[in-house]
Amino acid sequence: MEEKWYNLTVEQTAAKLKTDINTGLNDKNAADRLHREGPNTLYNIPRSNFGRMCGEVMRDPTAYMLLCAVLLGLFFDQAVNAGIITALVVFNWAAVLFIYYKVQKRMNDTSYRALPTATVLRNSKKYIIKQNKLCRGDIILLTKGDVVPADARVVNSNGLVLREGALTGDPVLKRKSPDPVYGNALPIEQHSDMVFATTVVVEGNGSAIVCRTGKGNMAVKLGKVPTVAENTSLPALKKLKKYSYTWSMVSLAVIFILTALEYIAGFGTGGLYSVFVTSLALCSSGMCELYVVLGYIIFGIGLYGSPFKKEKGYEKAEVKRSLSIDKLAGITTLIIPKDGALGSGSVRLEKLWCDNTLMSATDKHLERLCEDLVCSALDSTSYAQNDYEKAFNRFKSKNCSAQEQVIFNFVNQLGIFGFGYTAAHMMTEHKEEILQGNVSKSLITDGRRNKLVMRGGVEDILPLCCDYRTNERAKSIKNEKTHIKDAVNRAVKEGYTVVCVASKYTEAKTIGQTQKDRDFVFEGFLCISEPRLLGAKEKTALMKNNGINVIMLCDEADVANRNYAKSIGIISNDEEIMPASDFRRISELNFNINAGRFKFYECLDTVQKRRLVSLLRKNGEVVGCFGNDFDDISVLEESDVAFSAAMTLTRGNGITDVSSETSPIPLLDSDEKGRGCDALSMVSDVILPPANKKAGGFNAMALTVLRAKRLLCNLNDSVRYLICSHSARISAVMIALLIAKLGFEGLNIAPMTAPQLLFSGLVMDLLSVMVFAFSGKVKEQKNTYYQSALMYNVKTVGIGFWWAAIAVVLPVFAFAFGAGFSAAQSATMVFYGFLLTHPVVTCETLCKGSVIREITNVNKLVFVELGAALLVILLSALSKGFGSLFGVTALNGIQWGLTLVLPVTVFGLFEVSKMFFVKDGTEEKEADSDENA
């Protein structure tokens, strides 16, 4: 019988599970239990199934028919032909299967990052581990934004509240307590001393003992485990599957027609068996049944890059829901917060200005020279509590701004803050106001006098000051205001956020009684820096070039933030800024009229952010939104595509030590797991790597959008090419057989042989698909070529027909001018011409405009395709043995010249058609210059 953990006290639970609630399990106990009980597997992550992949790659029935037919050919002295045909089919299968496996493995590895993590206490230290590494008896630590990793008995609760609706169906938030619940067979919604896997912590923090893992978790038993990552249900691939079926039927029809005509009317020149094998080779060369696999390869490479290069850490985004690819590619507006998306979040205090001097934060005399400034800055943060522990709890809860965090860290580093400090700086009242920017005010008392402290921008603080602080005394600020403003402006230009501090002693009992006071003492200012994201300016321009608006959100009204938005090209002037107060008053009609005007929003709360997303969507925008912390979940749910950043784990043992023995402030808290928290990841469509100096954040967000656009372009281009190439081979065989049937005396025309057709399709076409897969272009696409097998492809089939017609008719021109040739030579000329034309058609399909104008931007892999064609031609020309594998023979000078006419003519036809049908100035857009380089 299963243990009723909710009936047990904390002590009884710990005793049954043989664990210590203060230190947790040790490494050996955890490893033994994990080995004995198995991993805590909750979420289904897509895994590579080699057998399934083999079935998908080797599903073409015509390939098997062809192999059977060539085996029969062994009885008709066709051993060489059978060998090369078998080798080409097997090579194609092996190459596609290898690439498919590598792409699938890369996608599975990135899906791993979508898994929620767990914070666990082991060996008296805190660790972040993969949730499947948990075992019964582990002490897990929970905080706002966490997804509970396993069913657990609550040990302690500091206002711990969970959302359990997805599991229990009860929408009411549940407050948790360590007190046991007594009763038999109580429904899980009444288990107030239990937390359940997959539920979300929405308030408070606490700890719990893991009592059930894996299939024992209630979410698994009830079948209510959410999907974390899904990458198989691509809408484009479903359409490709229908397309694949249609063209497979067309290919089978070609086999029937050619074989029937040969049987009835002697339509060919090589007998029934030869025509049958050629027909099978012709159909197999089209790779119709492989289009879904090839599309999947293009999808994987398009989003995650080359599967043959080792990823350096968490470099690229994880698209969790492949169904969102179409929306991702159609995004017209990106909403990004400054914090998290455009900076690493490692905010620090670098300089301080006091007593008319700008000093480094590392100056060893800093405490003596700037003590009044530092203490006043701390007082303004509302950390000045009557209780030292409460001050730490406030910091740990992260109910504070980035400015407050950096001030507290700095003061704590200097050793000023402590029990003695809190006794002399007791807070009476704290208030946040919005003047020109955010202003923080605190009323402090030491038991004898009251002191009012203000912190804010220079425009708000300096006009209220009549004196400034020196080491000796307060001096008149009248003649120094210009000097102070110049110092502030220099710091802002250097990229610092400048925070000014002022104070005064007052008889007032409340902050409201000091509203009209203008006699503050200017203490100085702080220069706070946050490493900015390199390349953000280029990515903003890239978005605009692709018709995507970028909107920036800032939690604080600050001149430095506005200047930064201007420096990276989001706004050009202050008229594009929308403060929260103005946004609150704007009507839906006025917003729709001016929707494209405002690109920078200040101080919006969660409700206003949701309204912004809603108004943009009503205005016809497809909105992608970056979530920065737990409160943004409702905003992400309102948007079309949800982005978030998540903390990642290293591979290997998957454990990251986040304990600290020197600082009383835990390193692992809401700033590291609340920003990019598990709950955000669960509702996100795309998980981004954290912003650092040059990658992640907005950069990764922008490139992911462009990769989605690019991969759809690549799918379109590859389908256009494959239709054209396959149509050309079908047309070439049909035209050659028709001319041969007409029976002109001395005119020896023969269709390409089975090995020639297979090499053209299974090798050259596969190389072309790889060129498209790695293409870095985003082009405007009017037609979605993979949507319909026939309706959208009449023009493409026509191009293939003319490609074939020119190839086959060239020997006819030679015959007309008295140049004789054999049937083998005519097939050789067509085969060589086809090989040289493949790279030409690939380039022309890649480029919307002229290849001559855009040749420097063409994917360099096309030269690999050209090299493969030239290598086969060279080896065939120099070695009779190699040439005999493909049924080619020697050519004279005129025949070589005619062979080169085909690629040149096809190239000219493409260029002329683009000259008349492609609008001037329409060029392809670079999706990712770094990757293409």
N, C-alpha and C positions, 0 to 999 in steps of 0.2 A: 504494500500500500504506500502511496506517495505521502511524504511528510507534509503536514500542514504547517509550513514555516511561519505563517501569520499568527499561529497560536503560541509560538515560542517567544521568550524574551530574547534580548540581544545576547545575554550571557549564555543562554541555552543553545542558541543558534551557533555561536562561536565554538562552544564545547563540542557540539555534534560534528561540526565541520573542521575541528582541530586547527583553529586559526587564532591569531592574536589581533584584536581590533586596533591595537596601538602601533604594531610594527608590520602587520601583514604576513604573508607567507615568505619563506626564503626561496632562493632560486631553485634549490634542489627539490624542495617539496612541490613547487609549482611545476617543474619539469616532469616529475614523477606522475603527478595528477593528470597533467596534460597528455602524457603517454598512455596512461591507464584509461582515462575517460574520453579521450578524443578531443578534437578542437571544438570551440564554441562557434560552430558554423550556423549562421542565421540567413545570410543573403546569398542568393544565387548569382554568381558572377559568370559571364560567358566564358567557356573554356574551349580550347582547341580539341576537336575530335578528329583524329587523323583518318579514321575509317569513313566518317561522314564527308570529309573533304575529298577523299579519293572518289567517293561516289558522285560528288558534284562535278569533279573535274572529268571523270571518265564515264560520262553518261550519254555521249553521242552514239546512237545506234549505227550510224553510217560508218563510223570508225571501226566498229567491230565487224560490220559487213565487209569493209575494205580489207581488214586483216584476214578474214576468212577467204576472201577472193584471191588475195595474193598467195595464200597457202596452196590454193588449187593451182596457182601459176607455177608452183614447183614441178608439177607434172607436165608443164608445157615449156620447160627450159627457160623459166622466168625467175631464176634464183636471185640474180643481181637486182632485178626490179623489185622482187619481194623483199629483199634485204633492206634496200634504201627506203622503201615505203614504210616498212615496219620501224626502222630507225627514226624516221621523221615523226611518225605518230607518237612513238614512245618518248622522243625528245620533247615534243610539245607538251605531252602529259606531265613529264617530269619537271620541266621548266615552270609551267603554270602552277603545279602542285607545290613546288618549292617556294615560289613567290607568294602564293596564297597562304601557305603555312606561316611564313615570316610576317606577313601583314596581320594575320589573325593573332599571332603571338604578341605582336606589338600592341594591338588593340586590347587584348586581354590584360597585358601588363598595365596599360593605362587605366583600365576598368578597376584595377586593384585600388587605385587612389580614391575611388569613390566610396570605399568602405568606411563606415564610422570607426573612430578610434575609442580607446578606453584609457582613462587615467587611473592608475592602480598604485597601491601602496605595497611595496615589497622591500624587505630588508630595511625598513624604516625610511625608505626613500620613495619619492614619487617618480613614476615613469609614465610615458605615453606608449601604449602598445597597440597592435592590431587587435580588434575585438575578438578575433577567433583564437587568440593566444590566451584568453582568460580561462581560468579553471575554478571549480567550486572551492570556496574558502578564500578567494581573493577579496581584498578590501578595495572597492572602487570609490573614487571621489567624483562627485557630481556637481556641476555648476550650470548656470543659465546657458542655454544653447546646446547642451549635451543631448545626444540620443543615447538612452540607456542601453548598454551593451549586452546585458544579461539580466534574467530575473534575480532580484537580490532583496535581502532583508535590511531595512533601514537601520543604521547604527546611530546616526545623529542627524538632525535636521535644523538648518538655520533658515527657516522660512521656505523650505523646499516645496515647490508646487509643480505638478506635472500635467501635461495634456495627454490623456489616455483615450480620447474619443475614437481614434482609428482602430484601437484594439477592442475596446469595450462597447463602443457605440454611444457612450455617455459624453455629451459635449461639455459638461461641467468640469472645470479644472479641479484637480485633486490635491489637497494639501496633505503632506506626508509627515508622519511622526514615528519615533522609535517605540512608542507604547504598543504592546501586543493587542491584537484583536481576537477576542474569544468567540467561538461558535463553530458549528459543523457545517461544512459544505456551503460556506459563504460565497456569493458571487464575487468575482475578482475586483469589481468596482468598489467593493466595501473593504478591500485589503489596504487600509490606510498606512500600514507599516511595511508595505511591499512596493518595490518599483519593478516595472516589467520591461523586458527588452522591446526595442523599437519605439517606446514612448519618449516624449520630449520634455526636458526640464525648462520651464518657462520663467521661474523665479527662484531665488535663493540658492543655497548650496547645501551639501551634506555628504555623508558617506554611507556605504551599505556593504553587506557581505553577500557575495555571489553564492546562490544556493541552487540554481539550475543553469545548465549550459546546453548548447546544441539543440537537439530535438526535444529536450525537456522543457525548453522555454515555452511559455503560454502562447506567444505569437506564432511559433511553429506549429504547435498543436492545433490552434484555431485556424491555421492557414491564412494568417493576416500579416505576413512579412512583406513589406513593400519592395518593389523593384528598385535596386540602386543604380544599375547600369544596364543598358539594352542597346545593342548595336547591330541587330540582324534584320530589323523590320524597316528597312529603308524604302520609302515610297518609290523612289526612282528604280530600285532593284525589282520591286513588284511589277512595275511597268515593263522593265527589261525582260522579265520572265515571259510576259505575254508576247513581247516582240520576238524573243528567242523561239517561242513555239511557232509563231507565224512563219518565220524564215526557215525553220526546220521543215515545215510542211512544203514550202516552196522548193527547198532543196530535194526533198523526196520526190516531188513532182518532176523535177529536172531529170532525176535518175530514171524514172518510169518513161518519160517522153523520149529521152535519147536511146534507151535500150529498146523500146518498142519500135522506134523508127528504124533502128539498125536491123531488128528482126524482120520487120515487114518489108522495108524498101532497100535494105543494104545501104543505109544513109552514111555510114562512116567508111574509113579506108583500112581499118585494122582488124576487122572481124568483130563478132558479137562480144567475145570475152574482153577484148581490148577496150571497146566502147563502154562496157559495163564497169570495168575497173576505173577508166577515166572519169566516168560519171560519179562513181563513189568517191574518188579522190577530189573531184570538183566540189562535191557537197561537204566532205570532211574539211576541206581547206577553209570553208567559211566559218568554222568554229561557232556555229549558231548556238549550240547547247552550252557553250562556255561564256556567253555574254554576261550572265548573271555573276559568274565568278570573276570575270574581268572587271565588271562594274564594281564589285566588292573590293577588288584590289585598288582600283582608282579611288574609291572612297577612302580606304585606309591610308593610302599614300598621300592623298590630298589633305587629310586632316592631321596625320601624325608624322609625315615626312618619310624619308627612306627607311624601309625596314632592315636595311643592311648596315646602317650606321648605329653605333651604340649611343643611346640617349645619355646625355650628361645631366643626371639628376632630373628634377621635375621641370623640364623645359617648356613643354607644350600643354595645351589645354586638353581636358578630358571631356569629350562630348558624351554625356551620359545617356541621352535619349536621341537616338538616331532619327526618330520621327520628327524631331524639331529641325532637321537639316534644311528643309525647304523654307521654314520661317527664318532660320539663321541666315540663309543666303538672301532673304528678302528684307532684312532689317534696313530701316531708313533713318532711325534715330537711336543713338546710344546715350544712356544716362549714366554718368560715372561720378562717384564721390571723390573729392580730392584725397581724403585719407584712405589708404588701402589701395586705390586704383592708380594713383599717381605718385605715391611715395612708399617707402619701405616701412613707415610707421616707427622707425627708430629715432624718435624726436629727442633732441638733446639741447642743453643750454651751453652755448659756446662763448658768449661775451656778455659783460655787464658794464653799464655806464653809470657812474656815480662820482660826485665831487669833480665834475667837469673832465672826467677821465674815462676812456674806454679800455677795459681790462679783459684779459682772457680768463675764462672760467677755471683754467688750470693754474692761475697765479697763486703762489704759496702764501702771499700776504692778503689774499682776497677776503678771508673771514674778518680780519681786523678792519679793512678799508670799507667793506660793503655790508657790514652786519645789519645796519638799519634797513637797507634795500632788500636784503635777502629775507629778513624776518617779516617785513611788511608784505613782501610777495607771498610768503607762506600764509600770513594772516588772511590775505584776500582769497585764498583757496577754500576756506571753510574747513580746513583740517584742524584748526584750533579748537579742539574738543576739551571737555573737562577730564577726559579719560584717554590715556595714551593708546590703549587697546582699540578704542572706538575709532581713533584716527587711522590706525592700520586697517581696521575692518572696512572703513570707507574707501581706502585706497584699493584694497583687495576686491571690493565689489565693483570697482570701475565705474561708479556713478559719478564720474568726473570727466573733465575735458583733457585733451592731450597736454594743454598748457599746465593744468593742475598737476598732472602726473609728472611732468618734467621738473616742475618746481619742487615738488615733494621729494623726488629722487635726489635732486641736487642738494637740498637742505639736509636730507638724511645722510648723504655722502659726507657733508661737512661736519656732521655730528652735532649740529645745533639742536635738532629736534629730539625731545625726550620728555621724561616725566616732569623735570623742572620747567621746561619751556611751556608745556600745556598748562601748568598751574598759573603762569604769569600771562598767558594769552588765551583767556577763556572767551569763547565766542558767545555773544549775546544774540546776534542776528546776522544772517547772510542773505544777500539778494542779488539776482542777476537782472540787469536792465539792458535794453537796446536803445542806444542814442544814435550816433552815427555808426557805431559798431557795438559789439558786446562789451558791457562794463560789469565787473564783479565788485560788489561792495560788502564789507564785513564790519560789524561793530564789535570791537574787542574790549575786554576789561581785564585789569589786573587786580580788581577788588577795590581800587582807589579811584582810578580815572578811566574814562571811556575813550577809546581811540577808533576813529573811522578810517578804514583803508580802502582805496580804490585801485583797480587794475583794468587796463583797457588800452585802446589805441591812442596815439598821440593827439589826434583831433578831439578826442573826448576828455583826455586828462589834462593836457597842458593849459587850456584856457581857464581851468578852475584853480590854477596854482598862482600864488603870489610870491612864494619863496622856493628855493631849492636847497637840498641838504648838502652840507660839507662836513668834513671831520670836526671842524671847530664849532660851527653854528649854522643856523638857517640864514641864507642870504637872499636878497631880493632877486627875483627871476626876470625882472623887466628887461634888463639889458642882455639876458642870456637866452631868451626864447628863440631868437633866430639861430643862434649857435646850436641849441639843442635840436631844433628842427632839421638843420643841416646834417647833424650826426645821425639822426633817425633816418633821413632820406638816403644817406650813404649806406647804412645798414640794410635798408629795404632793397636798394639796387644790388647789393651783394647776395640777395636771396633770403635774408633772414626775416622771420616774423618778429616784429618789435612789439614788446609788451611794456607799457609804461606803468609806474606805480607811484601813488601819492597817498599822503595820510594827514590827519590832523587830530588833535585832542578836542573833545567836544563835551558839552554838558547834556547833549541830547540822549534820550533813552531809546529811541528807535531811529532807524535809517530814514524813515519818512520825514522826520523833523529836520533833516539836514539837506533837503533837496535844493535849497537856494544858496547854500554855502559856497563861497568863492575864495576861501583863504587856506587852501591846501598847501602842503609842502611837497614839492616834487622830489621824490626819493631817488629816481633814476629810471633806467629802462633795461630790459633783458633782451638779448638777441638769441632767439630760439631757431634752430635749423632742423630741417628734415631732409634727408637725402632725396633729391628729386629723381624721377624716372628718366633716364637718358633715352633719347629717341622719341619722346612723347610728341614733340613738335612735328617730326616727320610722319608719325602715325596719324596725327590729327589732319595733316595735309592729305595723307593718303585716303582717309575717310571722306574728306570733302571732295576729292577727285572722283570718288566712286559714288557720289550722291548721298552720303550718309552724314546727317547732322550729329554733332557731339555736344551734349549738354553737361555742364559741370555743376555739382552740388557742393556747397561748403557749409559746415556746421557753424562757422564763425564769420562775422562780417569783418574782414581784415584786408588792409591795403595790400599786404604781401600776397594774399591769395588772388586778389584781382590782378596784380601785376604778373603773377605766375600764369594765370589763365590767358593773359595777353601774350606772354612770351611764348606759349606753345600754340598760339593761333586759335584758341577756342573763341575768344572775343577780340574785337579790335578797339572798342571804346566802351565807356561806362553806360551808354544808352542800351547796351545789350544785357545789363544786369537787372535782375528782378529780386528785390528783397522780400522776405516773408510777409512783411506788412502790406506790400503792394499786391502780392499774389493772393493774399487772403481776401482782398476787395475786388479783384478782377472777375468779371462775369465770363461765362462760357463763350458768349458771342465775341466779346473783345479779345479773349484769348485766341479764338480761332482766327480772327483777323490778324493778330500779331504773333501767331504761333512760331513763325520762323525767325522772329526778331530777337527773342530772349534766349541766350545760351548759357547764362550763369545765374544760378539761384542760390540765395544766401539764407541760412538759418531756417530751412523748412523742417517742420516736424514730420512724423511718420504719416499722419493723416494728409498733410499737404503734399507729400511725395506721392501718395497713392492718387490724389486728385490730379497731380501733374501727369502721371502715367495715363490715367483714364482720359483726360482731355486730349492728350496727344493721340491716343488710339481712336477716339471719336473723330479726330481730325484726319483720319486716314493713315496715320503713321504706324509702321511696324516697329515696336519699341523693344530694345534690348536693354536690360537694367542690371547694373552691378550692385549686389548686396554686400554691405560692409560689416554689418553686425546683426545680432539676433532680431532686433526690432525692425529690420528691413524685410523680414520674411513676407509680411502682408504686401509689401511693395512688389516683391518678386512675383508673387502669385498673381498680381494684377497685370504684369507685363507679358509680352508675347514670348520672349526668350529671357530666361533668368540666368545670370552669371554670378558666381561667388568665388572667393579665394579660400583655399583650404590648406591647413597645415599638413605637411606630408611626413612620411616615415621613410627611413632608408631601407633598402632591401637587405637581405641577409637575415639576421635574427629579428629585424623589424622593431627593435626597441630603442627608444631615445630617452636618455636620462635627463630629466629636467629638474632635479633636486638642487638645492643650494644650501651650503653649510655656512656661508658667510653673511648672507643678507636675510633680514627678517621678512622681506617681501618675497613670496613664492614666485619663481620664474614662470611657472605654469599657472595661468589664470585666464580671466576672460580676454585679456589683450592678446594672448597667444592662441586661445582656443575659443574665444567668443567672437573675435574677428576671424571670419573663415571657420565658424563653428560647424559641428556636425549637422545641426538642424538646418542651417543654411544650405549645406551640401545636399541634403535630402530633397529639398524643393527646387534645386537648381537644375537647369538643363545642361549647363556647361560649368565645369570646375576649372578655375584658372590657377596657375602657379602664383605664389605671392610676389608682389612687386619688390624688386630689388633695384640696384642702380641702373640696370640696362634691360631687364626682362621682366616678364610676368605682368600682373595688373592690367592696366589699360593697353599696353603693348601687345600682350597675349590676347586680350579681348579683340583688338582691332584685327590682328592677324587671323584669328579664328573665324571672324566674319568673312574676311576675304578668302580664306581657305574654303569655306562653304560655298561661296560664289564661284570660286575657281574650280572646285571638284565637279559642280554641276556643268560648268563650261567644258571641262575635260570629258565628262560623260557624253555630252552632246557631240563634241568634236570626234571622240573615238567612234561613236556610232555612225556619224556621217562618213568617217573614213572607211569603216568596215563595210558599210553598205556599198560605198563606191568601189572598193577593192573587190568585194565578192561579186558585184554586178559586172565588173570588168572581166573577171575570169569566166563567168557564165557566158557573157556575150562573146568573148574571144573564142571559146569552144564552139558555140553555136554558129558563129559567122564562118569559122574555119571549116566546119562540117558542111555548111551550106555551099561555100565556094567549091569544096572538094566534090560535092554532089553534082554541081553544074558541069564539071568534067571538061574544063578548057584544056586543049591539047598542049602539053609542055608545062602547064601550070601545076606545080607540085606544092599544095598547101595541106598542112597537117596541123591538128590541134596540139596544144602543149601536152606533154606526157603527164602521167600520174605523178611521178616524182617532182616534176617542174611545178605542177599545180599545188602540190602539198608544201613545197618549199616556199612558194609565193605566199600561201595562206598561213601555214602553221608557224613559220619562222619570221618572215618579213612582217606579216601583220601583227604578230606578237611583239616584235620590236617596236612597231609603230604605236601600239597600245601603251607600251612603257614610256615612250616619248610623251604621249598625251598625259599619262598618269603623273609625270614629274613636271608638267608644264606649269609655269607660274603666271599665266595670263588670266585676267578677268575681262571678258568681252560681253557686250550687250548681245543677248540671244533672243531673237524674235520667235524662233521655232524650238520646241523641245523635241529633238529628233527621236528620242527613245520612247516617246509617248505612243506613237502609232507606227506600225511596221511599214505601212504603205502610203498613207495619206500625206505625211509630211516629207516624203522622201522621193518624190517623182523627179525633182531636179537632180538629186544626188545619184539616182539610178541612171539618169540621162548622161551625167558626167562619166560614170563608169562605162556606159555603152560607147561613148565617143573615144574614151581611152582604149577600149578593146578594138573598136573599128579602125582607129589609126594604126594600132599595132599590127593587125592582120592584113590591112590593105597595103601597107608599105611594100611587102614582097610582091604584091600585084603590080604596083608601080614599077618595081624593078623588072618584072617580067614584061611589062608593056614597053620598056625601053631596051629590051633585048638582053637583059642580064639573067642568065639561067641560074637555077638553084635547085637543090633537092628538097624533098619533104622534110628531112631532118634539119636542113639548114633553115628552112622557113620557121620551124618550131623553135630552133635555137635563137633566131633573131627576135621572135616574139618573147621568148623567155628572158633573154638579156634585157630587152626593152622594158619588160615588166619590172625586173629587178631594179633598174635605174629610175623607173618612174615612181616606185613606192616612196622613196624619200621626198620626191618632188610633191606628191599629193599630200604627204604628211605635213610638209612645211606650209603648203598653200591652205590646208585645213586649219592649221594652227593660227595663221595670220589672217586677220579680217581685212587688212589692207595689203598693199604690195609687199611681197617677200623681199624685194630689192631694198625697200625703204626700212624694213624691220628685221633684216637678217641678223643684226647684232643682238636682238632680243630673242631669237629663236633658241629653243631648248637645245643644248649642245649634244644631247643624246641622239639627235637626228643624224649626227656625223657617225655615230656608231652604226646606225642602220645603213647609212651610205657605205661605210667601210665594209660591212658584212656583204652587201651586194657586190662591191668591187672585188672583194676577196674571192667570192664564189666564181665570178666571171674570170678573174685572173687565173685561178687554179684550174678551171675548166679549159681555158685556152692553152695553158702551158702543159697540162697533164691529160693525155687521152684517157688514162685510167679513171681519173677523177671525173672528167667530163662524161664518160660513159655511164656513171651513176645516175646522171640526170638526162641521159639521152641526147646530149648536145654534140655538135660536130664543129669542125674548123670553118671559119668564115673568111672570105676575101675582103679586100679593102672597101669595095662598094657596099658589101653587106654590113660591115662594121659601121660605115657611115650612116646607112639606113637605120641601124639599130639605135644610134644616138639621136636620130630625128624624133623618135617617140617621146622621150622625156622632155626634149626641147619644145616640141609642139604642144604637149600637155601643159607645160609651164607657161607658154605663150597664151594658150586659151584661158587659163586661170587669170593671168594678169590682165588680159583684155576685158574679161568679164567683170573683174573687180573695178577696172577703170570706169565702166559704164554703170555698174549696179551698186557699188559701194560709195556712200557719201563721202565727200572730201572732209578731212579733218577728224574722221572717226578712227581713232587708234585704240589699240588694246592698252589696258591699264595694268601696271605692274602690281602684283599681289604681295610679293614678299621679296624685295630686292636682296636681302641678306641670304635667303635660302637659294635664290637663283645663282647668286655669286658663288 
